[in-house]
Amino acid sequence: MKNLFFILLVFLASQYTASQEKEDIMLQIEVNVTKYDKGKIYLALYDDEEHYMKKTYMSSSEEVEDHKVTIIFKGLKKGEYAFSLFHDVNSNGKLDNNFFGIPKEPYGFSNHQKGRFGPPKFDKVKFTVKENTHQKVTIK
């Protein structure tokens, strides 16, 4: 009987801890598009440096309307995040590159960073989410 009580107590404590770790934070990302008022914005959200530009934590795509897009992610935990995005102007579902692999369509990263010879480092694009957060970025 003592063992059953102990197991039940451990189970309840773990459920309480799990519910405390899960947050319901919302991240709203507003993308202003200056050049083209068509196509879609594809956005990838990363939740740590290890997965940055390798494995997306969450992603979304939205049609450009009136030169802007708003993307909302819900159910986030407190922590550091970063995002990358591109504007699929011709609506072919991919980022078009030239012969040298340089993007031909507009792209961007959190904190208005641009890469030089590749994407910017995680330290340059990361931002902290502690509560509902609103980020803005402009791409040309």
C-alpha positions in Angstrom: 0.0 0.0 0.0 2.9 2.4 0.8 4.4 1.7 -2.6 1.1 2.4 -4.3 0.8 5.7 -2.4 4.4 6.6 -3.3 3.8 5.9 -7.0 0.7 7.9 -7.0 2.4 10.8 -5.3 5.3 10.7 -7.8 2.9 10.6 -10.7 0.9 13.6 -9.5 4.1 15.6 -8.8 5.4 14.9 -12.4 2.0 16.0 -13.9 2.1 19.2 -11.9 5.7 19.9 -13.0 4.8 19.1 -16.6 1.9 21.5 -16.5 4.0 24.2 -14.9 6.7 23.9 -17.7 4.1 24.2 -20.5 3.4 27.8 -21.3 0.8 29.4 -23.5 2.8 32.2 -24.9 2.0 33.8 -28.2 4.5 35.1 -30.7 3.3 37.5 -33.3 5.6 38.3 -36.2 4.7 41.2 -38.5 6.5 41.1 -41.9 6.4 44.3 -44.0 7.1 43.7 -47.7 8.3 46.8 -49.5 8.8 45.6 -53.1 6.2 43.1 -54.2 2.5 42.9 -53.2 2.0 39.3 -54.2 3.1 35.8 -53.4 3.6 34.2 -49.9 5.9 34.6 -47.0 7.4 31.3 -45.6 8.7 31.6 -42.1 10.6 29.0 -40.0 10.9 29.4 -36.2 13.8 27.9 -34.3 13.9 27.2 -30.6 17.7 26.8 -30.0 21.1 27.2 -31.5 21.6 23.5 -32.1 18.6 23.3 -34.5 19.0 26.8 -36.1 18.7 26.5 -39.9 18.6 22.7 -39.6 15.4 21.7 -38.0 12.4 23.9 -37.8 10.6 24.1 -34.4 7.4 25.6 -36.0 6.7 27.0 -39.5 4.0 28.9 -41.3 3.2 30.6 -44.6 0.8 33.4 -45.4 -0.3 35.3 -48.5 1.1 38.8 -48.8 -1.7 41.3 -48.7 -1.3 45.1 -48.7 2.5 44.6 -48.5 2.4 42.8 -45.2 1.8 39.5 -43.4 1.2 38.6 -39.8 2.1 35.2 -38.6 1.1 34.0 -35.1 2.6 31.1 -33.1 0.8 29.9 -30.0 1.7 27.6 -27.2 5.3 28.6 -26.9 7.5 28.2 -23.8 9.7 30.8 -22.3 13.1 30.8 -24.0 15.2 32.0 -26.9 14.0 31.8 -30.5 15.0 32.9 -33.9 13.4 32.9 -37.3 14.2 33.0 -41.0 11.8 33.8 -43.8 11.6 34.3 -47.5 9.2 35.9 -49.9 8.1 33.4 -52.6 7.2 36.1 -55.1 6.4 33.7 -58.0 4.5 31.2 -55.7 6.4 28.2 -56.7 6.9 27.0 -53.1 10.6 27.4 -52.9 13.3 30.1 -52.5 14.8 30.6 -56.0 18.5 31.0 -56.2 20.9 32.1 -59.0 23.7 30.1 -60.5 25.9 30.8 -57.5 23.3 29.8 -55.0 22.5 33.4 -54.0 18.8 34.0 -53.3 16.9 35.8 -56.1 13.8 36.4 -53.9 13.7 38.6 -50.8 14.6 36.9 -47.5 15.3 37.9 -43.9 16.0 36.9 -40.3 14.9 38.0 -36.9 16.5 41.2 -35.5 16.7 42.5 -39.1 19.9 40.5 -39.7 21.3 39.7 -43.1 23.8 36.9 -43.7 27.1 37.3 -45.4 28.2 34.2 -47.2 25.5 32.2 -45.5 22.9 32.8 -42.7 23.8 35.0 -39.7 24.9 33.3 -36.5 22.3 32.3 -33.9 23.7 34.9 -31.5 22.8 37.7 -33.9 19.2 36.6 -34.6 18.0 35.2 -31.3 15.5 37.0 -29.1 14.0 36.1 -25.7 10.4 35.3 -25.2 9.1 35.6 -21.6 5.5 36.6 -22.4 3.4 37.4 -25.4 5.8 38.9 -27.9 5.5 41.0 -31.0 8.3 41.1 -33.6 8.6 43.2 -36.7 10.8 42.7 -39.7 10.9 44.4 -43.1 12.2 42.7 -46.3 12.9 44.4 -49.6 
